Structures are given as structure tokens and as C-alpha cells.
């Protein structure tokens, strides 16, 4: 059985755009993920730990036979392969960050995995790209769409600026 999930991707160490593209391509090449949509890339202001470089962020939609925990393991493997190391700084710099935003319409609250992502409704750097590809996605616990969540964010929050670069996944989208 195939499941639908939306994944956020970000990087602010080295070439963030190249890191994001490489991470998404690695996942698409894993044999366990089919990328069917990809947002624009955004240059985004850091949240939670401001003393760092701005991020590059995007969101992509996937089909996968993996269960949520297997998908989490795959995302963590991609992060490790791309050089991500554990750090004591929460929300600090990272070469590659991959998060499951949602998985079908499931609600998961387990140690190490919460779906939908617990801070999705607070993050312009997630909601802007999510609205590029799935504006009508309904939060299964809150009953509001992605575009409604985005509209509920305060004006003047952390910047989220579209880049001109387009995703390099046209050949994998169906």
C-alpha cells in the first residue's frame, strides 16, 4: 500500500540549495520514495536561534510504501549521509534537515515521532512552500487547511523569500 506524505527540507551550512537538492534526490533514488510534487525553494530567516545563516527551505510530496517510523529512519539516514551531526543547539545550523510534516491523515504521538509536525502551524518557512503544492491539505487534528494556517500567522514574522531556482525533480514527478 502506498501512503502520501509531505516532507520539509532545509539547509543553512555550505550551499543550502545544493544540499536540499542532493537530499531530495537521494531520497527519490532510495527506491522507497516517489516524489510527486515539489515546492519552490525559499530563502528563510532562522527561527528559534537567530545567530546563524539564513536557510534554504522547500517542501515535497511523496508516495511511499514505508510506515511512518520506517520513513523517519530513511530521512535520518539521508541526513547522516549528507553530514548532519548532532548538536546541542536546538534549531541551530544544519547541513540537511528533513521532517515529516504529515503522513496520510494520521495522527501519531509517539516518543521520537509526532505527526503532523507539532510546530507546522507556527512556521512560515514550512507553510509557504506547503501552500505551493498542497494549499487545501487539512490538518487532521485542527481541521483547518494549510492556507488557513498560513493566513493565521502574524504579519511581519520571519522572512520567507522565494528563490528563482526551480526543483530538479520533474523527471520523478507523475
ZIDA-V874658 format. One record per pair of residues at least 24 apart in sequence whose ideal C-beta (glycine too) atoms are under 10 Angstrom apart, sorted by the first residue. I is the first residue (numbers start at 0). GAP is how many residues later the second one is. D is the distance in Angstrom with one decimal. If there is no record, write none. Layout:
I,GAP,D
I,GAP,D
This chain:
0,63,9.9
0,64,6.7
0,66,9.8
0,103,9.9
1,32,8.0
1,60,9.5
1,61,4.7
1,62,6.7
1,63,5.9
1,64,9.6
1,102,9.8
2,59,8.6
2,60,7.1
2,61,5.6
2,62,7.3
2,63,7.4
2,64,7.8
2,65,8.2
2,68,8.2
2,100,6.1
2,101,5.2
2,103,8.5
3,32,8.2
3,57,6.7
3,58,7.3
3,59,6.1
3,60,8.2
3,98,8.5
3,99,7.6
3,100,5.8
3,101,9.2
3,130,9.4
3,133,9.7
4,28,8.7
4,55,9.4
4,56,7.4
4,57,5.3
4,58,8.1
4,59,6.2
4,61,8.6
4,63,7.9
4,66,6.3
4,70,9.8
4,95,5.9
4,96,7.6
4,97,6.7
4,98,4.5
4,99,7.4
4,101,9.4
4,110,8.5
5,31,8.6
5,33,9.5
5,53,5.8
5,54,7.2
5,55,5.2
5,56,7.5
5,93,9.6
5,94,7.8
5,95,4.4
5,96,5.5
5,97,8.2
5,110,9.2
5,111,9.3
5,114,9.5
5,120,9.3
5,123,9.5
5,124,6.4
5,127,7.8
5,128,6.2
5,131,7.2
5,140,9.1
6,26,8.6
6,28,9.0
6,31,10.0
6,51,9.2
6,52,6.8
6,53,5.6
6,54,7.9
6,55,6.2
6,57,9.7
6,64,8.4
6,67,10.0
6,68,7.0
6,71,9.8
6,91,5.9
6,92,6.8
6,93,6.2
6,94,6.6
6,95,9.5
6,96,9.6
6,110,10.0
7,31,9.3
7,49,6.7
7,50,7.5
7,51,5.2
7,52,8.5
7,89,7.6
7,90,7.2
7,91,4.8
7,92,8.3
7,93,5.5
7,109,7.4
7,112,8.6
7,115,8.2
7,117,7.9
7,118,5.1
7,119,9.8
7,121,7.4
7,122,7.8
8,29,9.4
8,30,9.5
8,32,9.1
8,46,9.9
8,47,8.5
8,48,6.9
8,49,5.4
8,50,7.3
8,51,6.9
8,66,9.2
8,69,9.2
8,70,10.0
8,87,7.3
8,88,7.0
8,89,5.5
8,90,8.2
8,120,9.0
9,31,9.8
9,32,9.2
9,34,7.5
9,36,10.0
9,45,4.7
9,46,6.5
9,47,4.3
9,48,7.8
9,49,9.8
9,84,7.3
9,86,7.7
9,87,4.5
9,88,8.2
9,89,8.4
9,115,7.1
9,116,8.9
9,119,9.8
10,42,9.5
10,44,6.6
10,45,5.5
10,46,8.3
10,47,9.9
10,71,8.4
10,73,9.2
10,82,9.1
10,83,6.6
10,84,5.9
10,85,5.3
10,86,6.8
10,87,9.9
11,31,9.8
11,32,8.8
11,34,7.0
11,40,6.1
11,41,4.4
11,42,6.3
11,43,4.3
11,44,7.2
11,45,9.2
11,80,9.2
11,81,5.5
11,82,6.7
11,83,8.4
11,84,9.9
11,85,8.7
12,39,9.0
12,40,7.4
12,42,9.6
12,69,9.8
12,70,8.1
12,71,8.8
12,79,9.9
12,80,5.3
12,81,6.3
12,82,4.3
12,83,8.4
13,39,9.5
13,68,9.8
13,69,8.6
13,79,10.0
13,81,6.3
13,82,9.8
14,41,8.6
14,80,9.8
15,25,8.6
15,27,8.3
15,28,9.6
15,37,7.8
15,38,8.1
15,39,6.3
15,40,3.4
15,41,8.5
15,78,9.7
15,79,8.7
15,80,9.1
15,147,9.7
16,24,6.0
16,26,9.0
16,39,5.0
16,41,9.2
16,146,7.0
16,148,5.8
17,38,9.0
18,37,7.5
18,63,6.3
18,64,8.7
18,65,9.6
18,75,9.1
18,76,5.7
18,77,5.3
18,78,9.5
19,35,9.2
19,36,5.5
19,37,7.6
19,38,5.9
19,40,9.6
19,62,9.7
19,76,7.4
19,77,9.3
19,78,9.4
19,145,9.5
19,147,9.3
19,148,10.0
20,35,9.3
20,37,9.0
20,144,8.5
20,146,7.7
20,147,5.5
20,148,8.6
21,56,9.1
21,59,9.3
21,60,6.5
21,73,9.9
21,74,7.9
21,146,9.8
22,35,10.0
22,52,8.9
22,55,5.3
22,56,7.5
22,58,8.6
22,59,5.6
22,61,9.4
22,72,9.0
22,73,4.7
22,74,8.8
22,75,6.4
23,34,7.7
23,36,5.9
23,38,9.4
23,54,8.7
23,72,9.7
23,74,8.7
23,143,7.7
23,144,8.2
23,145,6.6
23,148,9.2
24,53,9.8
24,143,7.1
24,144,7.5
24,147,8.6
25,48,9.6
25,51,8.8
25,52,5.2
25,53,10.0
25,55,6.6
25,56,7.3
25,70,9.2
25,72,10.0
26,33,8.4
26,35,7.4
26,37,9.3
26,44,9.6
26,47,6.9
26,48,7.5
26,50,9.3
26,51,5.6
26,71,7.7
26,145,9.9
27,32,8.8
27,34,8.3
27,140,9.9
27,141,6.5
27,143,9.2
27,144,4.9
27,145,9.7
28,143,8.9
29,34,9.4
29,36,9.6
29,44,6.3
29,47,8.4
29,48,7.9
30,34,9.8
31,30,9.1
31,31,9.9
31,32,5.8
31,33,6.8
31,34,5.4
31,38,7.8
31,39,7.9
31,42,5.9
32,27,9.2
32,29,4.8
32,30,7.5
32,31,5.2
32,32,9.3
32,33,7.9
32,38,8.1
32,41,7.2
32,42,9.6
32,45,9.7
32,139,9.0
33,27,9.5
33,28,6.2
33,29,4.4
33,30,7.3
33,31,9.7
33,138,6.7
33,139,8.6
33,140,7.1
34,25,5.4
34,26,7.2
34,27,5.6
34,28,8.4
34,132,8.5
34,134,4.9
34,135,9.8
34,136,9.6
34,137,4.7
34,138,6.2
34,139,9.1
35,24,8.3
35,25,5.2
35,26,6.8
35,27,5.9
35,97,9.1
35,133,9.0
35,136,8.0
35,137,5.4
35,138,5.5
36,24,4.1
36,25,8.7
36,95,8.5
36,96,4.3
36,97,7.4
36,130,8.9
36,132,8.7
36,136,6.3
36,137,9.4
37,24,9.8
37,91,8.9
37,94,8.6
37,95,7.0
37,128,8.6
37,129,3.7
37,130,8.5
37,131,4.9
37,132,8.7
37,134,8.8
37,135,7.0
38,87,10.0
38,89,7.9
38,90,3.5
38,91,7.0
38,92,8.2
38,93,3.8
38,94,5.1
38,95,8.9
38,123,9.2
38,128,7.4
39,88,8.6
39,89,6.6
39,92,5.6
39,93,9.2
39,122,5.0
39,123,6.8
39,124,8.7
39,125,7.8
39,126,7.0
39,127,7.6
40,88,7.9
40,120,10.0
40,121,7.4
40,122,4.4
40,123,8.7
40,124,5.1
40,125,8.0
40,126,7.3
41,82,8.9
41,83,6.5
41,84,9.8
41,86,6.0
41,87,5.9
41,90,9.1
41,117,9.0
41,118,5.1
41,119,6.2
41,120,5.6
41,121,6.4
41,123,10.0
42,82,9.5
42,116,7.7
42,117,7.9
42,118,4.8
42,119,8.1
42,120,5.8
43,79,9.1
43,80,7.5
43,81,3.9
43,82,9.3
43,84,8.3
43,85,9.2
43,114,6.8
43,115,6.7
43,116,4.9
43,117,7.4
44,79,8.8
44,80,7.9
44,112,8.6
44,113,4.0
44,114,4.3
44,115,7.4
44,116,8.8
45,45,7.3
45,46,8.7
45,47,8.5
45,79,9.1
45,112,7.5
45,113,10.0
46,44,6.5
46,72,8.9
46,75,8.2
46,76,6.8
46,77,8.4
46,78,7.0
46,79,9.9
46,110,8.7
46,111,5.3
47,41,9.4
47,42,6.6
47,43,3.2
47,44,8.4
47,71,9.2
47,75,9.9
47,110,9.6
48,40,5.9
48,41,6.9
48,42,4.5
48,43,5.1
48,44,8.2
49,41,9.4
49,108,8.9
50,38,9.3
50,41,9.0
50,42,9.5
51,37,8.4
51,39,8.7
51,40,6.4
51,41,4.8
51,42,9.3
52,40,6.7
53,71,9.9
53,104,9.6
53,105,8.0
53,107,8.9
54,38,9.0
54,39,8.5
54,42,8.2
54,70,6.7
54,103,9.9
54,105,9.5
55,69,9.7
55,107,7.1
55,109,8.7
56,40,8.6
56,66,9.1
56,67,9.5
56,68,4.6
56,69,7.3
56,71,8.3
56,72,6.2
56,103,7.6
56,106,9.7
57,67,9.5
57,68,9.8
57,70,9.7
57,71,5.1
57,72,9.7
57,74,8.5
57,75,9.4
57,105,9.1
57,107,9.5
57,109,7.1
58,40,9.6
58,42,6.8
58,66,9.4
58,67,6.6
58,68,8.9
58,69,8.7
58,70,4.0
58,71,4.8
58,72,8.9
58,73,7.3
58,74,6.5
58,75,7.9
58,87,9.6
59,38,9.9
59,41,10.0
59,69,8.6
59,70,9.9
59,73,7.6
59,107,7.5
59,109,7.2
59,112,9.7
59,113,9.3
60,40,9.6
60,69,9.2
60,72,5.8
60,73,6.5
60,76,9.4
60,112,9.0
61,38,9.7
61,41,9.7
61,110,9.7
62,111,8.4
63,39,8.7
65,37,9.4
66,36,8.6
66,39,9.7
66,41,9.8
67,32,6.6
67,34,9.8
67,35,4.9
67,36,8.9
67,38,6.8
67,40,5.6
67,42,8.7
67,45,6.3
67,47,6.0
68,39,8.7
68,41,8.0
68,43,8.4
68,44,6.4
70,27,9.7
70,29,6.2
70,32,7.0
70,42,9.3
70,44,9.6
71,26,9.2
71,27,9.2
71,28,6.4
71,31,9.6
71,36,9.7
71,38,9.9
71,40,7.4
71,41,5.5
71,43,9.1
73,24,8.9
74,24,7.5
74,25,6.9
75,36,9.9
90,28,9.9
98,24,9.8
98,27,8.1
100,25,6.5
100,26,9.5
100,28,9.9
100,29,6.6
100,33,9.2
100,36,8.7
100,38,10.0
100,45,9.2
101,28,9.2
101,32,9.0
101,35,7.0
101,36,9.5
101,37,7.8
101,38,7.3
101,44,9.5
102,37,9.8
103,36,8.7
104,32,9.4
104,33,7.7
104,34,9.4
104,35,4.6
104,36,9.8
105,34,7.1
106,32,9.6
106,33,5.4
106,34,5.6
108,32,9.7
114,25,8.9
114,26,9.9
115,24,6.6
115,25,6.9
115,26,8.5
119,26,8.4
119,29,7.0
120,25,9.4
120,27,9.5
120,28,4.8
120,29,9.0
120,31,7.3
120,32,8.2
121,27,8.9
121,30,9.7
121,31,7.6
121,32,9.9
121,35,9.0
122,26,9.3
122,27,9.7
122,30,8.5
122,34,9.4
122,35,8.6
122,37,9.1
123,25,9.9
123,26,7.2
123,29,5.6
123,30,9.5
123,33,5.6
123,34,6.0
123,35,8.2
123,36,4.6
124,32,9.7
124,33,7.0
124,34,9.0
124,35,5.2
125,24,9.3
125,34,9.2
126,24,9.2
126,25,9.3
126,26,7.0
126,33,8.4
127,25,9.4
127,32,4.6
127,33,9.2
127,34,7.9
128,31,8.2
128,33,8.9
131,30,8.7
132,34,9.9
